[in-house]
Amino acid sequence: MATGILQIKAISGTGSAPPGRGVQREEEVCKYVDVTTCIGCKACEVACVEWNDMPFQQTTFDNTYQTMKSTAWNYWNLIKFNEHQQDDGSLMWLMRKDQCMHCEDPGCLRACPADGAIVQYTNGIVDFQQENCIGCQYCVAGCPFDIPKFNGTTKKVYKCTLCSDRVGQGLEPACIKSCPTGCLKFGTKSDMRALADKRAQQLREHSGFPNAGVYDPPSVGGTHVVYVLHDITQPERYGGLPANPQIPIAYTLWKRVAKPVALLMALVAAPVAFFHYITEGPREPQPPDRELRP
Amino acid sequence: MTIVVHRDELLRHPVYTRVLHWSVAICFVLALLSGLAIYTPWLFHPLTAIFGGGPMTRLLHPWFSLGFVLFFALQTLNWLEPMTWTADDRRWMKRVREYVANTDPVEPEYVGFFNAGQKLYFWLIVGSAVVFLVSGIPMWFPRTFGRTIVAVSYILHDLAALLMLVGFIVHVYEGTAAQPGTFQSMTRGTVEKRWAWTHHPAWYRRITGRDPRADYEQARQRRA
């Protein structure tokens, strides 16, 4: 799903540095999602399916306005609808655009063992390269946001590309382009973060949301999708957005310690066995066929 | 099925044992090769070509492994009795250094059908097979088991692989180059009598009703 002019910053499962890393300076991109002004029109859902030319799939009715329960391999962008009862008994309807967060420290890329199946561009987009994907689904468990989805027919995993094909050509992502309220914006990370901070401040000071804030979780190094939330202390209310998304320490132990140590130690057995034969020799059935020299 | 046992030979592994052993071995090697390809593709990616590409390798790996677990479970039932750990095995372990260094030409009188090293390898495989199975199922169905269990499973799966691969390499060496005559016990099922009194004297005594040390000395004098 990539384009040529995007510069690669990190590659999954590789033993060497990504080609051309650091030769050019590039701005980091970011999606801005203002949850407080989303009207749940789902134009972004349609735009995503259309631009990426994905086969339509049957929706599931779950007593909500939500199109389906979660994103799918061919449905990368989903508005999550949640009804929340406030302390005074009144209702808040929370709508959040769920898609890949394009983490600065992506759990999927960390977990992926396949050489070049997941790349991170210098502009912050994390993209799957299906031609290198082996369908192991390690990324499925590696993602703190439950984003990568397995396609049982192609045996490969898919997710939002942040329209890397459009962004590579200087266009905004399809979902942003379709948004009628302006709750979705696209630009550099610093600009979008500043805009989000300003909007959160406005909500706190003028709109009666004292806990309004920006969701840009530092536990994954920040994300290239930022949310403005009415209540930053309760992100779980917005369709299970994790307050503190984590990449388990097990991944570091596994990739940096368990994998190389296990392989080295196991393979050391081969030269040990070989040199045992050279130094000690075989143990013949006694008495041996040939007599020892007296 | 004819079992050919020559005059100076003993039957060591009957057909059922041998078929199970090689079924286990074939499944193991297939699981190992496909597993290595998934384990570190940047080192072992070419191995996926054997199985028809990356996704197919990943698809087949758990099935090879289930085959391994099934056949090895049958072998475990088959070998439960001869693999039981005894006081003699503790004695053997105390002189493992002498065994590795080939100090004595023949094994001590108390070494039975399997020596303690073989039993240790067997139980190591039983243990790591259980770890492989228990950690492998969450890795197979990651969305069912949740992130934490899957993340821990990766480490357990790798540690089980470490144990099994070390054991496998030593097993192949001991079964071929290190001890001439041993490989035949798993192919044709038979061993020479002198192989038996050299490596497993107590078994030789039980099968033939003869004294292994006396027969060894007699053969030595005849040879001289």
Chai-1 contact restraints between the chains, C-beta under 6 A:
chainA,res_idxA,chainB,res_idxB,connection_type,confidence,min_distance_angstrom,max_distance_angstrom,comment,restraint_id
A,G13,B,P41,contact,1.0,0.0,6.0,A-B,restraint_1
A,G13,B,W42,contact,1.0,0.0,6.0,A-B,restraint_2
A,T14,B,W42,contact,1.0,0.0,6.0,A-B,restraint_3
A,G15,B,W42,contact,1.0,0.0,6.0,A-B,restraint_4
A,P113,B,P41,contact,1.0,0.0,6.0,A-B,restraint_5
A,A114,B,P41,contact,1.0,0.0,6.0,A-B,restraint_6
A,D115,B,P41,contact,1.0,0.0,6.0,A-B,restraint_7
A,D115,B,W42,contact,1.0,0.0,6.0,A-B,restraint_8
A,I134,B,G54,contact,1.0,0.0,6.0,A-B,restraint_9
A,I134,B,P55,contact,1.0,0.0,6.0,A-B,restraint_10
A,I134,B,R58,contact,1.0,0.0,6.0,A-B,restraint_11
A,G135,B,P55,contact,1.0,0.0,6.0,A-B,restraint_12
A,G135,B,R58,contact,1.0,0.0,6.0,A-B,restraint_13
A,C136,B,I38,contact,1.0,0.0,6.0,A-B,restraint_14
A,C136,B,R58,contact,1.0,0.0,6.0,A-B,restraint_15
A,Q137,B,P142,contact,1.0,0.0,6.0,A-B,restraint_16
A,V140,B,P142,contact,1.0,0.0,6.0,A-B,restraint_17
A,V140,B,R143,contact,1.0,0.0,6.0,A-B,restraint_18
A,A141,B,P142,contact,1.0,0.0,6.0,A-B,restraint_19
A,A141,B,R147,contact,1.0,0.0,6.0,A-B,restraint_20
A,A141,B,V150,contact,1.0,0.0,6.0,A-B,restraint_21
A,K155,B,P55,contact,1.0,0.0,6.0,A-B,restraint_22
A,P248,B,A151,contact,1.0,0.0,6.0,A-B,restraint_23
A,A250,B,A151,contact,1.0,0.0,6.0,A-B,restraint_24
A,A250,B,V152,contact,1.0,0.0,6.0,A-B,restraint_25
A,A250,B,I155,contact,1.0,0.0,6.0,A-B,restraint_26
A,L253,B,I155,contact,1.0,0.0,6.0,A-B,restraint_27
A,W254,B,Y154,contact,1.0,0.0,6.0,A-B,restraint_28
A,W254,B,I155,contact,1.0,0.0,6.0,A-B,restraint_29
A,A258,B,I155,contact,1.0,0.0,6.0,A-B,restraint_30
A,A258,B,D158,contact,1.0,0.0,6.0,A-B,restraint_31
A,K259,B,D158,contact,1.0,0.0,6.0,A-B,restraint_32
A,A262,B,D158,contact,1.0,0.0,6.0,A-B,restraint_33
A,A262,B,L162,contact,1.0,0.0,6.0,A-B,restraint_34
A,M265,B,L162,contact,1.0,0.0,6.0,A-B,restraint_35
A,A266,B,L162,contact,1.0,0.0,6.0,A-B,restraint_36
A,A266,B,L165,contact,1.0,0.0,6.0,A-B,restraint_37
A,A266,B,V166,contact,1.0,0.0,6.0,A-B,restraint_38
A,A269,B,V166,contact,1.0,0.0,6.0,A-B,restraint_39
A,A269,B,I169,contact,1.0,0.0,6.0,A-B,restraint_40
A,A269,B,V170,contact,1.0,0.0,6.0,A-B,restraint_41
A,A270,B,I169,contact,1.0,0.0,6.0,A-B,restraint_42
A,A273,B,I169,contact,1.0,0.0,6.0,A-B,restraint_43
A,A273,B,Y173,contact,1.0,0.0,6.0,A-B,restraint_44
A,Y277,B,A177,contact,1.0,0.0,6.0,A-B,restraint_45
A,E280,B,N102,contact,1.0,0.0,6.0,A-B,restraint_46
A,P282,B,A178,contact,1.0,0.0,6.0,A-B,restraint_47
A,P282,B,P180,contact,1.0,0.0,6.0,A-B,restraint_48
A,R283,B,N102,contact,1.0,0.0,6.0,A-B,restraint_49
A,R283,B,Q179,contact,1.0,0.0,6.0,A-B,restraint_50
A,E284,B,P180,contact,1.0,0.0,6.0,A-B,restraint_51
A,P285,B,G181,contact,1.0,0.0,6.0,A-B,restraint_52
A,P285,B,E192,contact,1.0,0.0,6.0,A-B,restraint_53
A,P285,B,R194,contact,1.0,0.0,6.0,A-B,restraint_54
A,P285,B,W195,contact,1.0,0.0,6.0,A-B,restraint_55
A,P285,B,T198,contact,1.0,0.0,6.0,A-B,restraint_56
A,Q286,B,P105,contact,1.0,0.0,6.0,A-B,restraint_57
A,Q286,B,V106,contact,1.0,0.0,6.0,A-B,restraint_58
A,Q286,B,T198,contact,1.0,0.0,6.0,A-B,restraint_59
A,Q286,B,Y216,contact,1.0,0.0,6.0,A-B,restraint_60
A,P287,B,A219,contact,1.0,0.0,6.0,A-B,restraint_61
A,P287,B,R220,contact,1.0,0.0,6.0,A-B,restraint_62
A,P287,B,R223,contact,1.0,0.0,6.0,A-B,restraint_63
